[in-house]
């Protein structure tokens, strides 16, 4: 793919794309402030993550629409991973968050260089639903506490914090609750009336004005507080080598989730609007954006599905809105931080709560329950693991579940017994240990997977059972349909060699059909099926090997 900066941008759509940037600015500023608070970082960390990182990503990425930014999942992971290493909000804590982003940048770069984007495929849809849903519920708890004006210790685990929330209901601040209820009504109702209106920004502005005019702070309404003014400064995290190592596992988890979600969303929108994307170029762009975040006071950058969808609805088809939003945020931190000081925390909590509510994945879980009970169970285990054991253990659990699911599928491939139907064509029935050749002298078996260590024993057992049952029932020829066999390893070769020996003892001749050239070469390298007949189709094999009627 030819490298082009801001693909899709031309003079006929510059104005519309720039206007979409204003929309993105209105959406991103309140969310990034809220996500920074979730991560235990100052509001400036969220704002700085909108400036240099977004510009860098926009100039490098091949995807025309994916919006990058810290998101809810990343914020929760940052808080969970750094909470035991430093106190939220301290200088050391901020330095660790920056280092985490830089390590993520290195990991993204390695993924791009070695083309490791396929690793994201190990996080299946049910696992992502469970993992992100667990994070979302954890975030939702903290935002509900903020909306009620109830203090909950952010360093505690989920169950203790639930107890703290219920125990503190008696201290609910009425004004905070009123602000939250009104904010949610505006956010939810407004979205239904006019989806493209920046309701989150309106909630912040109106809430701030109301707090200032009514002096609600004196009644106990918590506000954002002073926000440091000034542009992001280029710096390097001042932490020890031990601390670098301590944040590496969480940086790996953050990178894995961003790769899985980011590449998937980029590909979906490319397919939707008919343009191609380069996954490795986008991985490099993620790496550059995270490096920019790490050296400019931000924190880990991932993909934002909600903002990407909002910009798609607005008609944006380029990365120009990200640059416009970045420049707008730069002006805000230079000249407008005083406007942020009196934003009510309850309004920020309402905005974040409404944003993360869809991430709970309730509809997805219902669909999984209806379609695949096993995958539903995987999602629920991942959900509970993330929620109760923490996101780092949750992502490790996700990997283990992925490997178990992969092994389960690989070890039980489809094995069919093929027969010629009376009306013509081939009929496939599952091959079972009790299956037989039905009195025919020919049996055709299709194995729908590569033959390797995980399933070689299954294939060997099934073929052996068929040979032993068929030898006493007139079976003289066994044809292995190799169309779906795309690879074979040493263990698979050994298993097929044993089948050859058993067939020879039973005086049954082995044949092949529909063999790929590379598999024929592999069989030859392993010394398998020497002298065996090879047929182009299964019909040809059955008709050739079936005795003619007298």
C-alpha positions as CSV (number, residue, x, y, z in Angstrom):
1,X,0.0,0.0,0.0
2,X,1.3,3.4,-1.0
3,X,2.0,5.7,2.0
4,X,-0.3,8.7,2.0
5,X,-0.8,11.2,4.7
6,X,-4.5,11.7,5.6
7,X,-5.9,9.4,3.0
8,X,-9.4,10.3,1.8
9,X,-8.9,14.0,2.4
10,X,-9.5,16.4,-0.6
11,X,-10.5,20.0,-1.1
12,X,-14.2,19.1,-1.4
13,X,-14.5,17.6,2.1
14,X,-12.0,19.7,4.1
15,X,-14.7,21.9,5.5
16,X,-16.9,19.0,6.6
17,X,-14.0,17.1,8.1
18,X,-12.9,20.3,10.1
19,X,-16.4,20.7,11.4
20,X,-16.3,17.0,12.5
21,X,-13.2,17.9,14.4
22,X,-15.1,20.4,16.5
23,X,-17.7,17.6,17.2
24,X,-14.9,15.3,18.3
25,X,-13.4,18.0,20.5
26,X,-16.7,18.4,22.3
27,X,-17.0,14.7,22.8
28,X,-13.4,14.0,23.8
29,X,-12.6,16.7,26.3
30,X,-15.2,15.6,29.0
31,X,-14.6,11.9,28.4
32,X,-10.8,12.3,28.7
33,X,-11.1,14.3,31.9
34,X,-13.3,11.5,33.3
35,X,-11.0,8.7,32.1
36,X,-7.9,10.5,33.6
37,X,-9.7,10.5,36.9
38,X,-10.5,6.8,36.6
39,X,-6.8,6.1,35.9
40,X,-5.9,8.1,39.1
41,X,-4.3,10.9,37.0
42,X,-4.8,14.6,36.8
43,X,-7.2,16.1,34.2
44,X,-4.2,17.4,32.3
45,X,-3.0,13.8,31.6
46,X,-6.3,13.2,29.8
47,X,-6.1,16.5,27.9
48,X,-2.4,16.0,26.9
49,X,-3.3,12.6,25.5
50,X,-5.6,14.4,23.0
51,X,-2.8,16.6,21.6
52,X,0.5,15.2,20.4
53,X,-0.6,11.5,20.3
54,X,-3.6,12.1,18.2
55,X,-1.7,14.3,15.7
56,X,1.0,11.6,15.4
57,X,-1.5,8.8,14.9
58,X,-3.5,10.8,12.3
59,X,-0.4,11.5,10.2
60,X,0.9,7.9,10.2
61,X,-2.1,5.6,10.3
62,X,-3.7,4.0,7.2
63,X,-7.1,3.8,8.8
64,X,-9.2,6.8,7.8
65,X,-11.6,6.8,10.7
66,X,-10.4,5.0,13.8
67,X,-10.2,7.6,16.6
68,X,-7.5,6.9,19.2
69,X,-7.5,8.1,22.8
70,X,-7.3,6.7,26.3
71,X,-10.6,4.8,26.8
72,X,-12.5,3.3,29.7
73,X,-10.8,-0.1,29.6
74,X,-7.3,1.5,29.4
75,X,-8.1,3.8,32.3
76,X,-9.2,1.0,34.5
77,X,-6.2,-1.1,33.6
78,X,-3.9,1.8,34.4
79,X,-5.5,2.4,37.8
80,X,-5.4,-1.3,38.7
81,X,-1.8,-1.9,37.7
82,X,-0.3,1.3,39.2
83,X,-2.4,1.4,42.4
84,X,-0.1,-0.9,44.3
85,X,3.1,0.9,43.0
86,X,2.3,4.5,43.9
87,X,-0.4,6.8,45.3
88,X,-2.8,8.0,42.6
89,X,-2.1,11.6,41.6
90,X,1.5,11.6,43.0
91,X,4.4,12.6,40.8
92,X,5.7,9.0,40.8
93,X,2.3,7.7,39.8
94,X,2.2,10.0,36.8
95,X,5.8,9.0,35.8
96,X,4.8,5.3,36.0
97,X,1.8,6.0,33.7
98,X,4.1,7.7,31.2
99,X,6.6,4.8,31.3
100,X,3.7,2.4,30.8
101,X,2.8,4.2,27.6
102,X,6.4,4.1,26.4
103,X,6.7,0.4,26.9
104,X,3.5,0.0,25.1
105,X,5.0,2.0,22.2
106,X,7.9,-0.5,22.0
107,X,5.5,-3.4,22.0
108,X,3.4,-1.9,19.3
109,X,6.5,-1.2,17.3
110,X,7.7,-4.9,17.7
111,X,4.2,-6.1,16.6
112,X,4.5,-3.9,13.5
113,X,8.1,-4.9,12.6
114,X,7.5,-8.7,13.1
115,X,3.9,-8.5,11.8
116,X,2.4,-9.9,15.0
117,X,-1.0,-8.4,14.7
118,X,-2.4,-12.0,14.5
119,X,-1.9,-12.2,18.2
120,X,-5.0,-10.1,18.7
121,X,-7.0,-13.0,17.2
122,X,-6.4,-14.9,20.4
123,X,-8.8,-12.6,22.1
124,X,-12.1,-13.9,20.7
125,X,-15.3,-11.9,20.8
126,X,-16.7,-13.7,23.9
127,X,-13.4,-13.0,25.8
128,X,-13.4,-9.4,24.8
129,X,-17.1,-9.1,25.8
130,X,-16.3,-10.6,29.2
131,X,-13.1,-8.7,29.8
132,X,-14.4,-5.3,28.8
133,X,-17.7,-5.9,30.5
134,X,-15.9,-6.6,33.8
135,X,-13.8,-3.4,33.5
136,X,-17.0,-1.4,32.6
137,X,-18.8,-2.6,35.7
138,X,-15.8,-1.7,37.9
139,X,-15.7,1.8,36.3
140,X,-19.5,2.1,36.7
141,X,-19.3,1.5,40.4
142,X,-16.8,4.4,40.9
143,X,-18.9,6.7,38.8
144,X,-22.1,5.9,40.7
145,X,-20.2,6.8,43.9
146,X,-19.1,10.1,42.3
147,X,-22.7,10.9,41.2
148,X,-24.0,10.3,44.7
149,X,-21.2,12.2,46.3
150,X,-20.2,9.1,48.4
151,X,-16.6,8.4,49.1
152,X,-15.3,5.0,48.0
153,X,-11.7,4.0,48.4
154,X,-10.5,3.6,44.8
155,X,-7.6,1.3,45.9
156,X,-10.0,-1.4,47.3
157,X,-11.1,-4.4,45.3
158,X,-14.6,-4.6,43.8
159,X,-16.6,-6.3,46.5
160,X,-15.2,-4.1,49.4
161,X,-16.0,-1.0,47.3
162,X,-19.6,-2.2,46.8
163,X,-19.8,-2.5,50.6
164,X,-18.4,1.0,51.0
165,X,-20.9,2.4,48.5
166,X,-23.9,0.8,50.3
167,X,-22.6,1.8,53.7
168,X,-22.2,5.4,52.5
169,X,-25.6,5.8,51.0
170,X,-26.6,7.7,54.1
171,X,-24.1,10.4,53.3
172,X,-25.5,11.0,49.7
173,X,-25.2,14.6,48.7
174,X,-28.6,15.7,47.4
175,X,-27.3,18.3,45.1
176,X,-24.8,15.9,43.5
177,X,-27.6,13.4,43.0
178,X,-29.8,16.1,41.4
179,X,-27.0,17.1,39.0
180,X,-26.4,13.5,38.1
181,X,-30.1,12.7,37.4
182,X,-30.5,15.8,35.2
183,X,-27.2,15.1,33.4
184,X,-28.3,11.5,32.6
185,X,-31.7,12.7,31.4
186,X,-30.0,15.2,29.0
187,X,-27.4,12.7,27.8
188,X,-29.8,9.9,27.1
189,X,-32.8,11.9,26.0
190,X,-30.7,14.3,24.0
191,X,-29.0,11.5,22.1
192,X,-32.4,10.2,21.0
193,X,-33.5,13.7,19.8
194,X,-30.3,14.8,18.0
195,X,-27.5,12.3,18.0
196,X,-24.9,14.7,16.6
197,X,-25.3,17.4,19.2
198,X,-22.4,17.4,21.8
199,X,-24.7,16.8,24.8
200,X,-21.7,15.9,27.1
201,X,-20.2,19.3,26.5
202,X,-23.6,21.0,27.1
203,X,-23.9,19.1,30.4
204,X,-20.5,20.2,31.5
205,X,-21.2,23.9,30.6
206,X,-24.6,24.0,32.2
207,X,-23.5,22.1,35.3
208,X,-20.5,24.4,35.8
209,X,-22.6,27.5,35.4
210,X,-25.2,26.2,37.8
211,X,-22.5,25.3,40.4
212,X,-21.0,28.8,40.2
213,X,-24.3,30.6,40.3
214,X,-25.7,28.6,43.2
215,X,-22.4,28.3,45.1
216,X,-23.1,24.5,45.3
217,X,-19.6,23.8,46.4
218,X,-20.4,25.2,49.8
219,X,-23.2,22.6,50.0
220,X,-20.7,19.8,49.5
221,X,-20.8,19.4,45.7
222,X,-17.3,18.1,44.6
223,X,-15.8,19.9,41.6
224,X,-12.8,19.1,39.3
225,X,-10.6,21.7,41.0
226,X,-7.7,23.7,39.6
227,X,-6.3,22.4,36.3
228,X,-2.7,23.2,35.5
229,X,-2.4,25.5,32.5
230,X,0.2,25.2,29.8
231,X,1.2,23.1,26.8
232,X,2.5,19.5,27.2
233,X,6.3,19.5,27.9
234,X,8.5,16.9,26.3
235,X,10.1,14.9,29.1
236,X,11.2,11.4,30.0
237,X,9.9,9.3,33.0
238,X,12.2,9.6,36.0
239,X,11.8,6.2,37.5
240,X,14.1,3.3,38.4
241,X,14.9,0.2,36.3
242,X,12.9,-1.9,38.8
243,X,9.9,0.3,38.2
244,X,10.2,0.0,34.5
245,X,10.0,-3.8,34.9
246,X,7.1,-3.5,37.3
247,X,4.9,-1.7,34.7
248,X,5.9,-4.0,31.8
249,X,3.2,-6.8,32.4
250,X,0.4,-4.2,32.5
251,X,1.8,-2.5,29.4
252,X,1.7,-5.8,27.6
253,X,-2.0,-6.2,28.7
254,X,-2.9,-2.7,27.5
255,X,-1.2,-3.3,24.2
256,X,-2.9,-6.6,23.6
257,X,-6.4,-5.2,24.2
258,X,-5.6,-2.1,22.0
259,X,-4.3,-4.3,19.2
260,X,-7.3,-6.6,19.3
261,X,-9.9,-3.9,19.4
262,X,-8.1,-1.3,17.3
263,X,-7.3,-3.5,14.3
264,X,-10.8,-5.0,14.3
265,X,-12.5,-1.6,14.4
266,X,-10.2,-0.2,11.7
267,X,-10.9,-3.2,9.4
268,X,-14.7,-3.0,10.0
269,X,-14.9,0.7,8.9
270,X,-12.6,0.1,6.0
271,X,-14.8,-2.7,4.7
272,X,-17.9,-0.6,5.4
273,X,-16.7,2.3,3.2
274,X,-14.7,0.4,0.6
275,X,-11.1,1.3,1.4
276,X,-8.2,-0.8,2.5
277,X,-6.1,-0.6,5.7
278,X,-2.6,-1.7,6.5
279,X,-2.6,-3.4,9.9
280,X,1.2,-3.2,10.3
281,X,1.2,0.5,9.5
282,X,-1.6,1.1,12.0
283,X,0.3,-0.8,14.6
284,X,3.3,1.5,14.0
285,X,0.9,4.5,14.3
286,X,-0.3,3.1,17.7
287,X,3.3,2.8,18.8
288,X,4.2,6.3,17.8
289,X,1.1,7.7,19.5
290,X,1.9,5.9,22.7
291,X,5.5,7.1,22.6
292,X,4.2,10.7,22.1
293,X,1.8,10.2,25.1
294,X,4.6,8.8,27.3
295,X,7.0,11.7,26.7
296,X,4.3,14.5,26.8
297,X,2.5,13.8,30.1
298,X,-0.2,11.5,28.8
299,X,-1.0,7.9,29.4
300,X,-1.7,4.8,27.3
301,X,-3.5,5.3,24.0
302,X,-6.0,2.8,22.6
303,X,-8.9,2.9,20.2
304,X,-12.2,4.5,20.9
305,X,-15.1,2.6,19.4
306,X,-17.7,5.1,20.6
307,X,-16.0,8.2,19.2
308,X,-15.2,6.4,15.9
309,X,-18.9,5.6,15.6
310,X,-19.9,9.1,16.4
311,X,-17.6,10.6,13.8
312,X,-18.8,8.0,11.3
313,X,-22.4,9.1,11.9
314,X,-21.2,12.7,11.4
315,X,-20.0,11.8,7.9
316,X,-16.2,11.9,8.7
317,X,-14.0,9.7,6.5
318,X,-10.5,11.0,7.3
319,X,-8.2,11.6,10.2
320,X,-8.4,15.4,9.9
321,X,-11.0,15.7,12.8
322,X,-8.3,14.2,15.1
323,X,-5.9,16.9,14.2
324,X,-8.6,19.6,14.6
325,X,-9.6,18.2,18.0
326,X,-5.9,18.1,19.1
327,X,-5.4,21.8,18.1
328,X,-8.6,22.7,19.9
329,X,-7.4,20.9,23.1
330,X,-4.1,22.7,22.9
331,X,-5.9,26.1,22.9
332,X,-7.9,24.9,25.9
333,X,-4.9,24.0,28.0
334,X,-3.2,27.2,27.0
335,X,-6.0,29.6,27.6
336,X,-9.1,27.9,29.0
337,X,-8.2,25.8,32.0
338,X,-9.8,28.2,34.4
339,X,-13.1,27.2,32.7
340,X,-12.6,23.6,34.0
341,X,-12.1,24.4,37.6
342,X,-15.8,24.4,38.7
343,X,-17.0,21.4,36.6
344,X,-19.1,19.3,39.1
345,X,-17.6,15.8,39.6
346,X,-21.2,14.4,39.5
347,X,-21.6,15.6,35.9
348,X,-18.3,14.0,34.9
349,X,-19.4,10.8,36.6
350,X,-22.7,10.9,34.7
351,X,-21.0,11.4,31.3
352,X,-18.5,8.5,31.9
353,X,-21.3,6.3,33.2
354,X,-23.5,6.8,30.2
355,X,-20.4,6.2,27.9
356,X,-19.4,2.9,29.6
357,X,-22.8,1.5,30.1
358,X,-22.9,-0.1,26.6
359,X,-19.6,-1.7,27.3
360,X,-21.2,-4.0,29.9
361,X,-22.2,-6.1,26.9
362,X,-25.6,-7.2,28.2
363,X,-27.0,-7.7,24.6
364,X,-23.8,-9.6,23.6
365,X,-24.1,-11.9,26.6
366,X,-27.8,-12.6,25.8
367,X,-26.8,-13.4,22.2
368,X,-24.0,-15.7,23.3
369,X,-26.4,-17.6,25.6
370,X,-28.8,-18.2,22.7
371,X,-26.2,-19.1,20.2
372,X,-23.3,-20.8,22.0
373,X,-23.6,-21.9,25.7
374,X,-19.9,-22.7,25.9
375,X,-18.8,-19.3,24.6
376,X,-21.3,-17.6,27.0
377,X,-19.6,-19.5,29.8
378,X,-16.2,-18.3,28.6
379,X,-17.4,-14.7,28.6
380,X,-18.9,-15.0,32.1
381,X,-15.7,-16.5,33.5
382,X,-13.7,-13.7,32.0
383,X,-16.1,-11.1,33.2
384,X,-16.0,-12.4,36.8
385,X,-12.3,-13.0,36.7
386,X,-11.6,-9.4,35.6
387,X,-14.1,-8.0,38.1
388,X,-13.1,-10.0,41.1
389,X,-9.4,-10.8,40.5
390,X,-8.3,-7.6,38.7
391,X,-7.8,-6.7,35.1
392,X,-4.2,-8.0,34.9
393,X,-5.2,-11.5,36.1
394,X,-8.3,-11.0,33.9
395,X,-6.2,-10.6,30.7
396,X,-4.1,-13.6,31.7
397,X,-7.3,-15.6,32.3
398,X,-8.5,-14.5,28.9
399,X,-5.3,-15.9,27.2
400,X,-5.7,-19.2,29.1
401,X,-9.3,-19.4,28.1
402,X,-8.4,-18.6,24.5
403,X,-5.8,-21.4,24.4
404,X,-8.2,-23.9,26.0
405,X,-10.9,-22.9,23.5
406,X,-8.4,-23.2,20.6
407,X,-7.1,-26.6,21.9
408,X,-10.7,-27.9,22.3
409,X,-11.6,-27.0,18.8
410,X,-8.3,-28.2,17.3
411,X,-8.5,-31.5,19.1
412,X,-12.0,-32.3,17.9
413,X,-12.1,-31.5,14.2
414,X,-14.9,-32.7,11.9
415,X,-14.3,-36.2,10.5
416,X,-16.9,-37.3,7.9
417,X,-17.6,-40.6,6.1
418,X,-18.4,-39.7,2.5
419,X,-20.7,-41.8,0.4
420,X,-22.2,-41.4,-3.1
421,X,-25.8,-40.5,-3.1
422,X,-28.3,-42.3,-5.4
423,X,-29.3,-39.0,-6.9
424,X,-25.6,-38.1,-7.5
425,X,-23.1,-36.1,-5.5
426,X,-21.5,-36.9,-2.2
427,X,-23.3,-37.3,1.2
428,X,-21.3,-36.6,4.4
429,X,-22.1,-38.2,7.8
430,X,-20.0,-37.8,10.9
431,X,-17.6,-40.7,11.4
432,X,-18.1,-42.3,14.8
433,X,-16.3,-45.3,16.4
434,X,-19.4,-47.4,15.6
435,X,-19.5,-46.3,11.9
436,X,-18.9,-48.9,9.2
437,X,-18.5,-49.1,5.5
438,X,-22.1,-50.4,5.2
439,X,-20.9,-53.4,3.2
440,X,-19.2,-51.4,0.5
441,X,-15.6,-52.2,-0.5
442,X,-14.7,-48.5,-0.5
443,X,-14.8,-46.0,2.3
444,X,-14.0,-42.3,1.9
445,X,-13.0,-40.2,5.0
446,X,-12.7,-36.5,5.1
447,X,-10.6,-34.9,7.8
448,X,-11.4,-31.2,8.1
449,X,-8.2,-29.8,9.8
450,X,-4.4,-29.8,9.7
451,X,-3.0,-33.1,11.1
452,X,-0.9,-32.1,14.1
453,X,-0.2,-33.1,17.7
454,X,-3.5,-32.0,19.1
455,X,-5.7,-34.1,16.8
456,X,-3.5,-36.8,15.3
457,X,-4.6,-39.3,17.9
458,X,-8.3,-38.6,17.1
459,X,-7.7,-39.2,13.4
460,X,-5.7,-42.4,14.1
461,X,-8.3,-43.8,16.5
462,X,-11.2,-43.1,14.1
463,X,-9.5,-44.6,11.0
464,X,-8.3,-47.6,13.0
465,X,-11.8,-48.3,14.2
466,X,-13.2,-48.0,10.7
467,X,-10.4,-50.3,9.3
468,X,-11.0,-53.0,12.0
469,X,-14.8,-52.9,11.6
470,X,-14.7,-52.7,7.8
471,X,-12.1,-55.5,7.3
472,X,-14.7,-58.0,8.5
473,X,-17.4,-56.4,6.4
474,X,-15.9,-56.3,2.9
475,X,-13.9,-53.1,3.1
476,X,-10.9,-53.2,0.8
477,X,-10.1,-49.6,-0.1
478,X,-9.9,-46.6,2.3
479,X,-9.6,-43.1,0.7
480,X,-8.4,-40.1,2.7
481,X,-9.9,-36.9,1.4
482,X,-7.1,-34.3,1.9
483,X,-8.8,-31.1,0.7
484,X,-9.0,-29.6,4.2
485,X,-5.6,-30.9,5.3
486,X,-3.4,-27.8,5.1
487,X,-0.5,-29.0,7.2
488,X,1.0,-32.0,9.0
489,X,3.6,-32.2,11.7
490,X,5.8,-35.0,13.0
491,X,3.2,-36.3,15.4
492,X,0.6,-36.3,12.7
493,X,3.0,-38.2,10.4
494,X,3.6,-40.8,13.0
495,X,-0.1,-41.3,13.6
496,X,-0.7,-41.8,9.8
497,X,2.2,-44.2,9.6
498,X,0.5,-46.3,12.3
499,X,-2.7,-46.3,10.3
500,X,-0.8,-47.5,7.2
501,X,0.6,-50.4,9.2
502,X,-2.8,-51.4,10.6
503,X,-4.4,-51.1,7.1
504,X,-1.7,-53.3,5.6
505,X,-2.3,-56.0,8.3
506,X,-6.0,-55.9,7.5
507,X,-5.3,-56.1,3.8
508,X,-6.9,-52.7,3.1
509,X,-5.4,-50.4,0.5
510,X,-5.0,-46.7,1.3
511,X,-5.6,-44.0,-1.3
512,X,-5.8,-40.2,-1.4
513,X,-8.1,-37.7,-3.0
514,X,-8.0,-33.9,-3.6
515,X,-4.5,-33.6,-2.3
516,X,-2.9,-30.1,-2.2
517,X,0.6,-30.0,-3.9
518,X,2.2,-28.8,-0.7
519,X,0.6,-31.6,1.3
520,X,1.6,-34.2,-1.3
521,X,5.2,-32.9,-0.9
522,X,4.9,-33.1,2.9
523,X,3.6,-36.7,2.7
524,X,6.6,-37.5,0.5
525,X,9.1,-35.9,2.9
526,X,7.6,-38.1,5.7
527,X,7.6,-41.2,3.6
528,X,3.8,-41.5,3.8
529,X,1.5,-43.2,1.3
530,X,4.3,-44.3,-1.1
531,X,2.7,-45.8,-4.2
532,X,-0.8,-44.8,-3.1
533,X,-3.3,-43.9,-5.8
534,X,-4.4,-40.2,-5.9
535,X,-7.7,-39.2,-7.2
536,X,-8.9,-35.7,-8.3
537,X,-12.4,-36.1,-6.9
538,X,-14.1,-38.4,-4.4
539,X,-16.6,-39.5,-7.0
540,X,-13.7,-40.6,-9.2
541,X,-12.2,-42.6,-6.4
542,X,-15.5,-44.4,-5.5
543,X,-16.3,-45.2,-9.1
544,X,-12.8,-46.4,-9.9
545,X,-12.5,-48.6,-6.8
546,X,-16.0,-50.0,-6.8
547,X,-16.2,-53.4,-8.6
548,X,-18.2,-53.2,-11.8
549,X,-21.5,-55.2,-11.9
550,X,-21.2,-58.4,-13.9
